[in-house]
Amino acid sequence: MGAGRKARNTGETIKGKAKEAAGKATGDKGLEVEGKAEQVKGDAKQTVEKGKDTFRHGTR
């Protein structure tokens, strides 16, 4: 997995956690939900990248 992609995906997950926490702190349900969605998106991208790595290394 490219380090750049991994960092972007991790950054997206962290940004989502921050938004979720801010939403909870301010009572903004929309921001909270948006944060959770970003976390899921970042985690899904990480899973896809890991799957690609497994496929690449497992077929040799």
C-alpha distance matrix in Angstrom:
0.0 3.8 6.3 8.5 7.2 6.9 10.2 11.7 11.2 12.6 15.2 16.3 16.8 18.8 20.7 21.6 22.9 25.0 26.4 27.3 29.0 30.9 32.0 33.3 35.1 36.8 37.4 35.5 34.3 32.6 30.4 29.6 28.6 26.5 24.7 24.1 22.8 20.3 19.1 18.8 17.0 14.3 14.1 14.0 11.1 9.1 10.6 9.8 6.0 6.8 9.4 7.7 6.0 9.6 11.3 10.0 10.9 13.8 15.6 16.6
3.8 0.0 3.8 5.4 5.4 6.3 8.6 10.1 10.8 12.3 14.1 15.5 16.8 18.4 19.9 21.4 22.9 24.4 25.9 27.2 28.9 30.3 31.7 33.3 34.8 36.3 37.2 35.2 34.3 32.5 30.0 29.7 28.9 26.4 24.6 24.6 23.3 20.3 19.5 19.8 17.6 14.8 15.4 15.6 12.2 10.8 13.2 12.2 8.5 10.2 12.8 10.7 9.6 13.2 14.6 12.9 14.0 17.2 18.6 19.2
6.3 3.8 0.0 3.8 5.5 5.1 6.1 8.6 9.9 10.4 12.0 14.2 15.3 16.2 17.9 19.8 21.0 22.2 24.1 25.6 26.8 28.2 29.9 31.5 32.6 34.3 35.5 33.7 33.1 31.5 28.7 28.4 28.1 25.6 23.4 23.7 22.9 19.6 18.7 19.6 17.7 14.4 15.3 16.3 13.2 11.3 14.3 14.2 10.7 11.9 15.1 13.8 12.3 15.6 17.6 16.1 16.6 19.8 21.7 22.1
8.5 5.4 3.8 0.0 3.8 5.4 5.1 6.2 8.6 9.9 10.4 12.3 14.3 15.2 16.1 18.3 20.0 20.8 22.3 24.2 25.6 26.6 28.3 30.2 31.3 32.6 33.9 31.8 31.4 29.4 26.7 26.7 26.4 23.6 21.7 22.4 21.3 17.8 17.6 18.8 16.4 13.3 15.1 16.0 12.5 11.7 15.0 14.5 11.5 13.6 16.5 15.0 14.4 17.9 19.4 18.1 19.3 22.3 23.9 24.6
7.2 5.4 5.5 3.8 0.0 3.8 5.4 5.1 6.1 8.5 9.6 10.5 12.4 14.1 15.1 16.5 18.5 19.9 21.0 22.5 24.4 25.6 26.8 28.7 30.2 31.4 32.3 30.1 29.3 27.3 24.9 24.8 24.0 21.3 19.6 20.0 18.5 15.3 15.1 15.7 13.2 10.3 12.0 12.4 8.8 8.4 11.7 11.0 8.2 10.9 13.5 12.3 12.4 15.8 17.1 16.4 17.9 20.6 22.1 23.4
6.9 6.3 5.1 5.4 3.8 0.0 3.8 5.5 5.2 6.1 8.4 9.9 10.7 12.2 14.1 15.4 16.7 18.4 20.0 21.1 22.7 24.3 25.7 27.1 28.6 30.3 31.2 29.3 28.5 26.9 24.4 23.8 23.3 21.0 18.8 18.8 17.9 14.8 13.7 14.6 12.8 9.4 10.2 11.6 8.7 6.8 10.2 10.7 8.0 9.5 12.8 12.4 11.8 14.8 16.9 16.5 17.3 19.8 22.0 23.2
10.2 8.6 6.1 5.1 5.4 3.8 0.0 3.8 5.5 5.1 5.9 8.5 9.8 10.3 11.9 14.0 15.2 16.2 18.1 19.7 20.9 22.2 24.0 25.6 26.7 28.2 29.6 27.8 27.4 25.8 22.9 22.6 22.6 20.1 17.7 18.4 17.9 14.4 13.6 15.4 13.7 10.1 11.8 13.7 11.1 9.6 13.4 14.1 11.7 13.2 16.5 16.2 15.6 18.5 20.7 20.1 20.9 23.5 25.7 26.7
11.7 10.1 8.6 6.2 5.1 5.5 3.8 0.0 3.8 5.5 4.9 6.1 8.7 9.8 10.3 12.2 14.2 15.2 16.3 18.2 19.9 20.8 22.2 24.2 25.5 26.6 27.8 25.6 25.2 23.2 20.5 20.6 20.3 17.5 15.5 16.5 15.5 11.9 11.9 13.6 11.3 8.2 10.9 12.3 9.5 9.5 13.2 13.4 11.7 14.0 16.8 16.4 16.7 19.6 21.3 21.0 22.4 24.8 26.7 28.1
11.2 10.8 9.9 8.6 6.1 5.2 5.5 3.8 0.0 3.8 5.3 5.1 6.4 8.7 9.8 10.7 12.6 14.4 15.4 16.6 18.6 20.0 21.0 22.7 24.5 25.8 26.5 24.5 23.5 21.8 19.3 18.9 18.2 15.8 13.8 14.0 13.0 9.7 9.1 10.3 8.3 4.8 7.1 8.7 6.4 6.2 9.8 10.6 9.6 11.6 14.3 14.6 15.1 17.6 19.4 19.7 21.1 23.1 25.1 26.9
12.6 12.3 10.4 9.9 8.5 6.1 5.1 5.5 3.8 0.0 3.8 5.4 5.1 6.2 8.5 9.8 10.7 12.4 14.3 15.3 16.6 18.4 19.9 21.2 22.6 24.4 25.4 23.8 23.1 21.9 19.1 18.2 18.2 16.2 13.4 13.7 13.7 10.5 8.9 11.0 10.2 6.4 7.7 10.6 9.2 7.8 11.3 13.0 11.8 12.8 16.0 16.8 16.6 18.8 21.2 21.6 22.3 24.3 26.8 28.3
15.2 14.1 12.0 10.4 9.6 8.4 5.9 4.9 5.3 3.8 0.0 3.8 5.4 5.1 6.0 8.4 9.8 10.5 12.2 14.1 15.3 16.3 18.1 19.9 20.9 22.4 23.7 21.9 21.8 20.3 17.2 17.0 17.4 14.9 12.2 13.5 13.5 9.9 9.4 12.2 11.1 7.9 10.3 13.0 11.4 10.9 14.5 15.8 14.7 16.3 19.3 19.7 19.8 22.2 24.4 24.5 25.5 27.7 29.9 31.4
16.3 15.5 14.2 12.3 10.5 9.9 8.5 6.1 5.1 5.4 3.8 0.0 3.8 5.5 5.1 6.1 8.7 9.9 10.5 12.2 14.2 15.2 16.3 18.3 19.9 20.9 21.8 19.7 19.1 17.4 14.6 14.5 14.3 11.6 9.4 10.6 10.0 6.3 6.6 9.2 7.8 5.3 8.6 10.8 9.7 10.3 13.5 14.6 14.3 16.2 18.7 19.4 20.1 22.4 24.2 24.7 26.1 27.9 30.0 31.9
16.8 16.8 15.3 14.3 12.4 10.7 9.8 8.7 6.4 5.1 5.4 3.8 0.0 3.8 5.5 5.1 6.3 8.8 9.9 10.5 12.4 14.3 15.2 16.6 18.4 20.0 20.7 19.0 18.1 17.0 14.3 13.2 13.2 11.4 8.5 8.7 9.1 6.1 4.2 7.3 7.5 4.9 6.6 9.8 9.8 9.6 12.3 14.4 14.5 15.5 18.1 19.4 20.0 21.7 23.9 24.8 25.8 27.3 29.8 31.8
18.8 18.4 16.2 15.2 14.1 12.2 10.3 9.8 8.7 6.2 5.1 5.5 3.8 0.0 3.8 5.3 5.0 6.3 8.7 9.8 10.6 12.3 14.2 15.4 16.5 18.4 19.6 18.3 18.1 17.4 14.2 13.2 14.3 12.6 9.1 10.3 11.6 8.7 7.2 10.8 11.2 8.6 10.2 13.5 13.4 12.7 15.6 17.8 17.4 18.3 21.2 22.4 22.5 24.4 26.8 27.5 28.2 29.9 32.5 34.2
20.7 19.9 17.9 16.1 15.1 14.1 11.9 10.3 9.8 8.5 6.0 5.1 5.5 3.8 0.0 3.8 5.4 5.1 6.2 8.6 9.9 10.5 12.2 14.3 15.3 16.4 17.8 16.0 16.2 14.9 11.5 11.5 12.6 10.3 7.3 9.7 10.6 7.4 7.7 11.3 11.1 9.4 11.9 14.7 14.4 14.7 17.6 19.3 19.1 20.6 23.2 24.1 24.7 26.7 28.8 29.5 30.5 32.3 34.6 36.5
21.6 21.4 19.8 18.3 16.5 15.4 14.0 12.2 10.7 9.8 8.4 6.1 5.1 5.3 3.8 0.0 3.8 5.4 5.1 6.1 8.6 9.8 10.4 12.2 14.1 15.3 15.9 14.0 13.4 12.3 9.4 8.6 9.2 7.3 3.9 5.9 7.2 4.8 4.9 8.5 9.1 8.4 10.4 13.0 13.6 14.2 16.6 18.4 19.0 20.3 22.5 23.9 24.8 26.4 28.4 29.5 30.7 32.0 34.4 36.6
22.9 22.9 21.0 20.0 18.5 16.7 15.2 14.2 12.6 10.7 9.8 8.7 6.3 5.0 5.4 3.8 0.0 3.8 5.5 5.1 6.1 8.6 9.8 10.6 12.2 14.2 15.0 14.0 13.6 13.6 10.5 8.8 10.3 9.7 5.9 6.9 9.6 8.1 6.5 10.1 11.7 10.6 11.6 14.7 15.7 15.6 17.7 20.1 20.6 21.3 23.7 25.5 25.9 27.3 29.6 30.9 31.6 32.9 35.5 37.6
25.0 24.4 22.2 20.8 19.9 18.4 16.2 15.2 14.4 12.4 10.5 9.9 8.8 6.3 5.1 5.4 3.8 0.0 3.8 5.4 5.1 6.1 8.5 9.9 10.5 12.2 13.8 12.9 13.5 13.4 9.8 9.1 11.5 10.4 7.1 9.5 11.9 10.1 9.7 13.3 14.4 13.2 14.8 17.9 18.4 18.4 20.9 23.1 23.2 24.2 26.8 28.2 28.6 30.3 32.6 33.5 34.3 35.8 38.4 40.3
26.4 25.9 24.1 22.3 21.0 20.0 18.1 16.3 15.4 14.3 12.2 10.5 9.9 8.7 6.2 5.1 5.5 3.8 0.0 3.8 5.4 5.0 6.0 8.6 9.8 10.5 11.6 9.9 10.4 9.8 6.1 6.1 8.6 7.2 4.6 8.0 9.9 8.8 9.6 12.8 13.6 13.4 15.4 17.9 18.6 19.3 21.6 23.4 24.0 25.3 27.6 28.9 29.8 31.5 33.5 34.6 35.7 37.1 39.5 41.6
27.3 27.2 25.6 24.2 22.5 21.1 19.7 18.2 16.6 15.3 14.1 12.2 10.5 9.8 8.6 6.1 5.1 5.4 3.8 0.0 3.8 5.5 5.1 6.2 8.6 10.0 10.2 9.1 8.7 9.1 6.3 4.0 6.7 7.1 4.4 6.1 9.2 9.2 9.0 11.8 13.7 13.8 15.0 17.4 18.9 19.4 21.2 23.4 24.4 25.3 27.3 29.1 30.0 31.3 33.3 34.8 35.8 36.8 39.4 41.7
29.0 28.9 26.8 25.6 24.4 22.7 20.9 19.9 18.6 16.6 15.3 14.2 12.4 10.6 9.9 8.6 6.1 5.1 5.4 3.8 0.0 3.8 5.4 5.1 6.1 8.6 9.7 9.9 10.5 11.8 8.8 6.9 10.2 10.8 8.0 9.6 12.9 12.5 11.9 14.9 16.9 16.5 17.4 20.3 21.6 21.6 23.6 26.0 26.7 27.3 29.6 31.5 32.0 33.3 35.6 36.9 37.6 38.8 41.5 43.6
30.9 30.3 28.2 26.6 25.6 24.3 22.2 20.8 20.0 18.4 16.3 15.2 14.3 12.3 10.5 9.8 8.6 6.1 5.0 5.5 3.8 0.0 3.8 5.4 5.0 6.1 8.2 7.9 9.8 10.6 7.4 7.1 10.8 10.7 8.8 11.4 14.1 13.6 13.9 17.0 18.4 18.2 19.7 22.4 23.3 23.8 26.0 28.1 28.6 29.7 32.0 33.6 34.2 35.8 37.9 39.1 40.0 41.3 43.9 46.0
32.0 31.7 29.9 28.3 26.8 25.7 24.0 22.2 21.0 19.9 18.1 16.3 15.2 14.2 12.2 10.4 9.8 8.5 6.0 5.1 5.4 3.8 0.0 3.8 5.5 5.3 5.6 4.6 6.0 7.3 4.8 4.3 8.0 8.8 8.0 10.1 12.6 13.1 13.8 16.3 17.8 18.4 19.8 22.0 23.4 24.3 26.0 28.0 29.1 30.2 32.1 33.8 34.9 36.2 38.2 39.6 40.7 41.8 44.2 46.6
33.3 33.3 31.5 30.2 28.7 27.1 25.6 24.2 22.7 21.2 19.9 18.3 16.6 15.4 14.3 12.2 10.6 9.9 8.6 6.2 5.1 5.4 3.8 0.0 3.8 5.6 5.1 6.4 7.1 9.8 8.2 6.1 9.6 11.4 10.1 11.2 14.3 15.2 15.0 17.3 19.5 20.0 20.7 23.2 24.9 25.4 26.9 29.2 30.4 31.0 33.0 35.0 35.9 36.9 39.1 40.7 41.5 42.4 45.1 47.4
35.1 34.8 32.6 31.3 30.2 28.6 26.7 25.5 24.5 22.6 20.9 19.9 18.4 16.5 15.3 14.1 12.2 10.5 9.8 8.6 6.1 5.0 5.5 3.8 0.0 3.8 5.7 7.8 9.9 12.3 10.3 9.2 12.9 14.2 12.6 14.3 17.4 17.7 17.6 20.3 22.3 22.3 23.3 26.0 27.4 27.6 29.5 31.9 32.7 33.4 35.6 37.5 38.1 39.3 41.6 43.0 43.7 44.8 47.5 49.7
36.8 36.3 34.3 32.6 31.4 30.3 28.2 26.6 25.8 24.4 22.4 20.9 20.0 18.4 16.4 15.3 14.2 12.2 10.5 10.0 8.6 6.1 5.3 5.6 3.8 0.0 3.8 5.4 8.6 10.6 9.2 9.3 12.8 13.8 13.2 15.3 17.9 18.3 19.0 21.5 23.1 23.5 24.9 27.3 28.6 29.3 31.2 33.2 34.2 35.2 37.3 39.0 39.9 41.2 43.3 44.7 45.7 46.8 49.3 51.6
37.4 37.2 35.5 33.9 32.3 31.2 29.6 27.8 26.5 25.4 23.7 21.8 20.7 19.6 17.8 15.9 15.0 13.8 11.6 10.2 9.7 8.2 5.6 5.1 5.7 3.8 0.0 3.8 6.0 8.9 8.7 8.3 11.2 13.1 13.1 14.5 17.0 18.2 18.8 20.8 22.7 23.6 24.8 26.8 28.5 29.4 30.9 32.9 34.3 35.2 37.0 38.9 40.0 41.1 43.1 44.7 45.8 46.7 49.1 51.6
35.5 35.2 33.7 31.8 30.1 29.3 27.8 25.6 24.5 23.8 21.9 19.7 19.0 18.3 16.0 14.0 14.0 12.9 9.9 9.1 9.9 7.9 4.6 6.4 7.8 5.4 3.8 0.0 3.8 5.5 5.5 6.3 8.8 10.1 10.9 12.7 14.5 15.7 17.0 18.9 20.3 21.5 23.0 24.7 26.2 27.5 29.1 30.8 32.2 33.5 35.1 36.8 38.2 39.5 41.2 42.7 44.1 45.0 47.3 49.8
34.3 34.3 33.1 31.4 29.3 28.5 27.4 25.2 23.5 23.1 21.8 19.1 18.1 18.1 16.2 13.4 13.6 13.5 10.4 8.7 10.5 9.8 6.0 7.1 9.9 8.6 6.0 3.8 0.0 3.8 5.5 4.9 6.1 8.5 9.8 10.5 12.2 14.2 15.4 16.6 18.3 20.0 21.1 22.5 24.4 25.9 27.0 28.7 30.5 31.7 33.0 34.9 36.4 37.4 39.0 40.9 42.2 42.9 45.1 47.8
32.6 32.5 31.5 29.4 27.3 26.9 25.8 23.2 21.8 21.9 20.3 17.4 17.0 17.4 14.9 12.3 13.6 13.4 9.8 9.1 11.8 10.6 7.3 9.8 12.3 10.6 8.9 5.5 3.8 0.0 3.8 5.4 5.2 6.1 8.6 10.0 10.6 12.4 14.4 15.5 16.5 18.4 20.1 21.1 22.6 24.5 25.8 27.1 28.8 30.4 31.6 33.2 35.0 36.2 37.5 39.2 40.9 41.7 43.7 46.4
30.4 30.0 28.7 26.7 24.9 24.4 22.9 20.5 19.3 19.1 17.2 14.6 14.3 14.2 11.5 9.4 10.5 9.8 6.1 6.3 8.8 7.4 4.8 8.2 10.3 9.2 8.7 5.5 5.5 3.8 0.0 3.8 5.5 5.0 6.1 8.6 9.8 10.5 12.4 14.3 15.2 16.4 18.4 19.9 21.1 22.6 24.4 25.8 27.1 28.7 30.3 31.7 33.2 34.7 36.2 37.7 39.2 40.3 42.4 44.9
29.6 29.7 28.4 26.7 24.8 23.8 22.6 20.6 18.9 18.2 17.0 14.5 13.2 13.2 11.5 8.6 8.8 9.1 6.1 4.0 6.9 7.1 4.3 6.1 9.2 9.3 8.3 6.3 4.9 5.4 3.8 0.0 3.8 5.5 5.2 6.4 8.7 10.0 10.8 12.7 14.4 15.6 16.8 18.6 20.3 21.4 22.8 24.7 26.2 27.3 28.9 30.7 32.0 33.2 35.0 36.6 37.9 38.7 41.1 43.6
28.6 28.9 28.1 26.4 24.0 23.3 22.6 20.3 18.2 18.2 17.4 14.3 13.2 14.3 12.6 9.2 10.3 11.5 8.6 6.7 10.2 10.8 8.0 9.6 12.9 12.8 11.2 8.8 6.1 5.2 5.5 3.8 0.0 3.8 5.3 5.1 6.2 8.7 9.9 10.7 12.3 14.3 15.4 16.5 18.5 20.1 21.1 22.7 24.6 25.8 27.0 28.9 30.5 31.5 33.0 34.9 36.3 37.0 39.1 41.9
26.5 26.4 25.6 23.6 21.3 21.0 20.1 17.5 15.8 16.2 14.9 11.6 11.4 12.6 10.3 7.3 9.7 10.4 7.2 7.1 10.8 10.7 8.8 11.4 14.2 13.8 13.1 10.1 8.5 6.1 5.0 5.5 3.8 0.0 3.8 5.5 5.1 6.3 8.7 10.0 10.5 12.4 14.3 15.3 16.6 18.5 20.0 21.2 22.8 24.5 25.8 27.2 28.9 30.4 31.7 33.2 34.9 35.9 37.8 40.5
24.7 24.6 23.4 21.7 19.6 18.8 17.7 15.5 13.8 13.4 12.2 9.4 8.5 9.1 7.3 3.9 5.9 7.1 4.6 4.4 8.0 8.8 8.0 10.1 12.6 13.2 13.1 10.9 9.8 8.6 6.1 5.2 5.3 3.8 0.0 3.8 5.4 5.1 6.3 8.8 9.9 10.6 12.4 14.3 15.5 16.7 18.5 20.2 21.4 22.7 24.5 26.0 27.3 28.7 30.5 31.9 33.2 34.3 36.6 39.0
24.1 24.6 23.7 22.4 20.0 18.8 18.4 16.5 14.0 13.7 13.5 10.6 8.7 10.3 9.7 5.9 6.9 9.5 8.0 6.1 9.6 11.4 10.1 11.2 14.3 15.3 14.5 12.7 10.5 10.0 8.6 6.4 5.1 5.5 3.8 0.0 3.8 5.5 5.1 6.3 8.7 10.0 10.6 12.3 14.4 15.5 16.6 18.5 20.2 21.2 22.6 24.6 26.0 26.9 28.7 30.5 31.7 32.4 34.8 37.4
22.8 23.3 22.9 21.3 18.5 17.9 17.9 15.5 13.0 13.7 13.5 10.0 9.1 11.6 10.6 7.2 9.6 11.9 9.9 9.2 12.9 14.1 12.6 14.3 17.4 17.9 17.0 14.5 12.2 10.6 9.8 8.7 6.2 5.1 5.4 3.8 0.0 3.8 5.4 5.2 6.2 8.6 9.9 10.5 12.4 14.3 15.3 16.6 18.5 20.0 21.1 22.8 24.6 25.7 27.0 28.8 30.4 31.2 33.2 35.9
20.3 20.3 19.6 17.8 15.3 14.8 14.4 11.9 9.7 10.5 9.9 6.3 6.1 8.7 7.4 4.8 8.1 10.1 8.8 9.2 12.5 13.6 13.1 15.2 17.7 18.3 18.2 15.7 14.2 12.4 10.5 10.0 8.7 6.3 5.1 5.5 3.8 0.0 3.8 5.4 5.0 6.1 8.5 9.8 10.6 12.3 14.2 15.4 16.6 18.4 19.9 21.2 22.8 24.4 25.8 27.2 28.8 29.9 31.9 34.4
19.1 19.5 18.7 17.6 15.1 13.7 13.6 11.9 9.1 8.9 9.4 6.6 4.2 7.2 7.7 4.9 6.5 9.7 9.6 9.0 11.9 13.9 13.8 15.0 17.6 19.0 18.8 17.0 15.4 14.4 12.4 10.8 9.9 8.7 6.3 5.1 5.4 3.8 0.0 3.8 5.4 5.2 6.1 8.5 10.0 10.6 12.3 14.3 15.5 16.5 18.3 20.1 21.3 22.5 24.4 25.9 27.1 28.1 30.5 32.9
18.8 19.8 19.6 18.8 15.7 14.6 15.4 13.6 10.3 11.0 12.2 9.2 7.3 10.8 11.3 8.5 10.1 13.3 12.8 11.8 14.9 17.0 16.3 17.3 20.3 21.5 20.8 18.9 16.6 15.5 14.3 12.7 10.7 10.0 8.8 6.3 5.2 5.4 3.8 0.0 3.8 5.5 5.1 6.0 8.6 9.8 10.4 12.3 14.3 15.3 16.4 18.4 20.0 20.9 22.4 24.4 25.7 26.3 28.5 31.3
17.0 17.6 17.7 16.4 13.2 12.8 13.7 11.3 8.3 10.2 11.1 7.8 7.5 11.2 11.1 9.1 11.7 14.4 13.6 13.7 16.9 18.4 17.8 19.5 22.3 23.1 22.7 20.3 18.3 16.5 15.2 14.4 12.3 10.5 9.9 8.7 6.2 5.0 5.4 3.8 0.0 3.8 5.5 5.1 6.3 8.7 9.9 10.7 12.5 14.3 15.4 16.7 18.6 20.0 21.2 22.8 24.6 25.5 27.3 30.0
14.3 14.8 14.4 13.3 10.3 9.4 10.1 8.2 4.8 6.4 7.9 5.3 4.9 8.6 9.4 8.4 10.6 13.2 13.4 13.8 16.5 18.2 18.4 20.0 22.3 23.5 23.6 21.5 20.0 18.4 16.4 15.6 14.3 12.4 10.6 10.0 8.6 6.1 5.2 5.5 3.8 0.0 3.8 5.4 5.2 6.3 8.7 10.0 10.7 12.4 14.3 15.5 16.8 18.5 20.1 21.3 22.8 24.1 26.2 28.5
14.1 15.4 15.3 15.1 12.0 10.2 11.8 10.9 7.1 7.7 10.3 8.6 6.6 10.2 11.9 10.4 11.6 14.8 15.4 15.0 17.4 19.7 19.8 20.7 23.3 24.9 24.8 23.0 21.1 20.1 18.4 16.8 15.4 14.3 12.4 10.6 9.9 8.5 6.1 5.1 5.5 3.8 0.0 3.8 5.4 5.1 6.3 8.8 10.0 10.6 12.3 14.4 15.4 16.4 18.4 20.1 21.1 22.0 24.4 26.9
14.0 15.6 16.3 16.0 12.4 11.6 13.7 12.3 8.7 10.6 13.0 10.8 9.8 13.5 14.7 13.0 14.7 17.9 17.9 17.4 20.3 22.4 22.0 23.2 26.0 27.3 26.8 24.7 22.5 21.1 19.9 18.6 16.5 15.3 14.3 12.3 10.5 9.8 8.5 6.0 5.1 5.4 3.8 0.0 3.8 5.4 5.1 6.3 8.7 9.9 10.6 12.5 14.4 15.3 16.5 18.5 20.1 20.7 22.7 25.4
11.1 12.2 13.2 12.5 8.8 8.7 11.1 9.5 6.4 9.2 11.4 9.7 9.8 13.4 14.4 13.6 15.7 18.4 18.6 18.9 21.6 23.3 23.4 24.9 27.4 28.6 28.5 26.2 24.4 22.6 21.1 20.3 18.5 16.6 15.5 14.4 12.4 10.6 10.0 8.6 6.3 5.2 5.4 3.8 0.0 3.8 5.4 5.1 6.3 8.6 9.8 10.7 12.5 14.3 15.4 16.6 18.5 19.7 21.5 23.9
9.1 10.8 11.3 11.7 8.4 6.8 9.6 9.5 6.2 7.8 10.9 10.3 9.6 12.7 14.7 14.2 15.6 18.4 19.3 19.4 21.6 23.8 24.3 25.4 27.6 29.3 29.4 27.5 25.9 24.5 22.6 21.4 20.1 18.5 16.7 15.5 14.3 12.3 10.6 9.8 8.7 6.3 5.1 5.4 3.8 0.0 3.8 5.5 5.1 6.2 8.6 9.9 10.6 12.3 14.2 15.4 16.5 17.9 20.2 22.4
10.6 13.2 14.3 15.0 11.7 10.2 13.4 13.2 9.8 11.3 14.5 13.5 12.3 15.6 17.6 16.6 17.7 20.9 21.6 21.2 23.6 26.0 26.0 26.9 29.5 31.2 30.9 29.1 27.0 25.8 24.4 22.8 21.1 20.0 18.5 16.6 15.3 14.2 12.3 10.4 9.9 8.7 6.3 5.1 5.4 3.8 0.0 3.8 5.5 5.1 6.1 8.6 9.9 10.4 12.2 14.2 15.3 15.9 18.3 20.9
9.8 12.2 14.2 14.5 11.0 10.7 14.1 13.4 10.6 13.0 15.8 14.6 14.4 17.8 19.3 18.4 20.1 23.1 23.4 23.4 26.0 28.1 28.0 29.2 31.9 33.2 32.9 30.8 28.7 27.1 25.8 24.7 22.7 21.2 20.2 18.5 16.6 15.4 14.3 12.3 10.7 10.0 8.8 6.3 5.1 5.5 3.8 0.0 3.8 5.5 5.0 6.2 8.7 9.8 10.5 12.3 14.3 15.0 16.7 19.4
6.0 8.5 10.7 11.5 8.2 8.0 11.7 11.7 9.6 11.8 14.7 14.3 14.5 17.4 19.1 19.0 20.6 23.2 24.0 24.4 26.7 28.6 29.1 30.4 32.7 34.2 34.3 32.2 30.5 28.8 27.1 26.2 24.6 22.8 21.4 20.2 18.5 16.6 15.5 14.3 12.5 10.7 10.0 8.7 6.3 5.1 5.5 3.8 0.0 3.8 5.4 5.1 6.3 8.7 9.9 10.6 12.4 14.0 15.7 17.9
6.8 10.2 11.9 13.6 10.9 9.5 13.2 14.0 11.6 12.8 16.3 16.2 15.5 18.3 20.6 20.3 21.3 24.2 25.3 25.3 27.3 29.7 30.2 31.0 33.4 35.2 35.2 33.5 31.7 30.4 28.7 27.3 25.8 24.5 22.7 21.2 20.0 18.4 16.5 15.3 14.3 12.4 10.6 9.9 8.6 6.2 5.1 5.5 3.8 0.0 3.8 5.4 5.0 6.2 8.6 9.9 10.6 11.8 14.3 16.4
9.4 12.8 15.1 16.5 13.5 12.8 16.5 16.8 14.3 16.0 19.3 18.7 18.1 21.2 23.2 22.5 23.7 26.8 27.6 27.3 29.6 32.0 32.1 33.0 35.6 37.3 37.0 35.1 33.0 31.6 30.3 28.9 27.0 25.8 24.5 22.6 21.1 19.9 18.3 16.4 15.4 14.3 12.3 10.6 9.8 8.6 6.1 5.0 5.4 3.8 0.0 3.8 5.4 5.0 6.1 8.5 9.9 10.2 12.2 15.0
7.7 10.7 13.8 15.0 12.3 12.4 16.2 16.4 14.6 16.8 19.7 19.4 19.4 22.4 24.1 23.9 25.5 28.2 28.9 29.1 31.5 33.6 33.8 35.0 37.5 39.0 38.9 36.8 34.9 33.2 31.7 30.7 28.9 27.2 26.0 24.6 22.8 21.2 20.1 18.4 16.7 15.5 14.4 12.5 10.7 9.9 8.6 6.2 5.1 5.4 3.8 0.0 3.8 5.5 5.1 6.1 8.6 9.7 10.9 13.4
6.0 9.6 12.3 14.4 12.4 11.8 15.6 16.7 15.1 16.6 19.8 20.1 20.0 22.5 24.7 24.8 25.9 28.6 29.8 30.0 32.0 34.2 34.9 35.9 38.1 39.9 40.0 38.2 36.4 35.0 33.2 32.0 30.5 28.9 27.3 26.0 24.6 22.8 21.3 20.0 18.6 16.8 15.4 14.4 12.5 10.6 9.9 8.7 6.3 5.0 5.4 3.8 0.0 3.8 5.4 5.1 6.1 8.2 10.2 11.8
9.6 13.2 15.6 17.9 15.8 14.8 18.5 19.6 17.6 18.8 22.2 22.4 21.7 24.4 26.7 26.4 27.3 30.3 31.5 31.3 33.3 35.8 36.2 36.9 39.3 41.2 41.1 39.5 37.4 36.2 34.7 33.2 31.5 30.4 28.7 26.9 25.7 24.4 22.5 20.9 20.0 18.5 16.4 15.3 14.3 12.3 10.4 9.8 8.7 6.2 5.0 5.5 3.8 0.0 3.8 5.5 5.3 5.6 8.4 10.6
11.3 14.6 17.6 19.4 17.1 16.9 20.7 21.3 19.4 21.2 24.4 24.2 23.9 26.8 28.8 28.4 29.6 32.6 33.5 33.3 35.6 37.9 38.2 39.1 41.6 43.3 43.1 41.2 39.0 37.5 36.2 35.0 33.0 31.7 30.5 28.7 27.0 25.8 24.4 22.4 21.2 20.1 18.4 16.5 15.4 14.2 12.2 10.5 9.9 8.6 6.1 5.1 5.4 3.8 0.0 3.8 5.6 5.1 6.2 9.2
10.0 12.9 16.1 18.1 16.4 16.5 20.1 21.0 19.7 21.6 24.5 24.7 24.8 27.5 29.5 29.5 30.9 33.5 34.6 34.8 36.9 39.1 39.6 40.7 43.0 44.7 44.7 42.7 40.9 39.2 37.7 36.6 34.9 33.2 31.9 30.5 28.8 27.2 25.9 24.4 22.8 21.3 20.1 18.5 16.6 15.4 14.2 12.3 10.6 9.9 8.5 6.1 5.1 5.5 3.8 0.0 3.8 5.6 5.8 7.5
10.9 14.0 16.6 19.3 17.9 17.3 20.9 22.4 21.1 22.3 25.5 26.1 25.8 28.2 30.5 30.7 31.6 34.3 35.7 35.8 37.6 40.0 40.7 41.5 43.7 45.7 45.8 44.1 42.2 40.9 39.2 37.9 36.3 34.9 33.2 31.7 30.4 28.8 27.1 25.7 24.6 22.8 21.1 20.1 18.5 16.5 15.3 14.3 12.4 10.6 9.9 8.6 6.1 5.3 5.6 3.8 0.0 3.8 5.7 6.1
13.8 17.2 19.8 22.3 20.6 19.8 23.5 24.8 23.1 24.3 27.7 27.9 27.3 29.9 32.3 32.0 32.9 35.8 37.1 36.8 38.8 41.3 41.8 42.4 44.8 46.8 46.7 45.0 42.9 41.7 40.3 38.7 37.0 35.9 34.3 32.4 31.2 29.9 28.1 26.3 25.5 24.1 22.0 20.7 19.7 17.9 15.9 15.0 14.0 11.8 10.2 9.7 8.2 5.6 5.1 5.6 3.8 0.0 3.8 5.7
15.6 18.6 21.7 23.9 22.1 22.0 25.7 26.7 25.1 26.8 29.9 30.0 29.8 32.5 34.6 34.4 35.5 38.4 39.5 39.4 41.5 43.9 44.2 45.1 47.5 49.3 49.1 47.3 45.1 43.7 42.4 41.1 39.1 37.8 36.6 34.8 33.2 31.9 30.5 28.5 27.3 26.2 24.4 22.7 21.5 20.2 18.3 16.7 15.7 14.3 12.2 10.9 10.2 8.4 6.2 5.8 5.7 3.8 0.0 3.8
16.6 19.2 22.1 24.6 23.4 23.2 26.7 28.1 26.9 28.3 31.4 31.9 31.8 34.2 36.5 36.6 37.6 40.3 41.6 41.7 43.6 46.0 46.6 47.4 49.7 51.6 51.6 49.8 47.8 46.4 44.9 43.6 41.9 40.5 39.0 37.4 35.9 34.4 32.9 31.3 30.0 28.5 26.9 25.4 23.9 22.4 20.9 19.4 17.9 16.4 15.0 13.4 11.8 10.6 9.2 7.5 6.1 5.7 3.8 0.0
